[in-house]
Amino acid sequence: MAEQCNMCPSTFKRKFIEYYGLPPHKWQLRHRLNRAVALLQSTNLLMKQIAYECGFSTPSHFVRCFKKEFGCTPEEFRRRNK
């Protein structure tokens, strides 16, 4: 992304944090997890389908990241919020 903006990586990261309040990788992860929340609430897709749809390499990585961010597994979240 830094190259596409014609910036060195450190400048890009600093400017990104100034604008979004998070480093690029954390912003992207949060965006992917918010997409997962929307899918959990609005569809009956399987967890592995949601994981891949949101760009996670494996369902287990998706579950770990989700639990770290929201304090519950995607399945628990779906049961509570459907």
Order of alpha helices (4+ residues) and beta strands (2+ residues): alpha-alpha-alpha-alpha-alpha
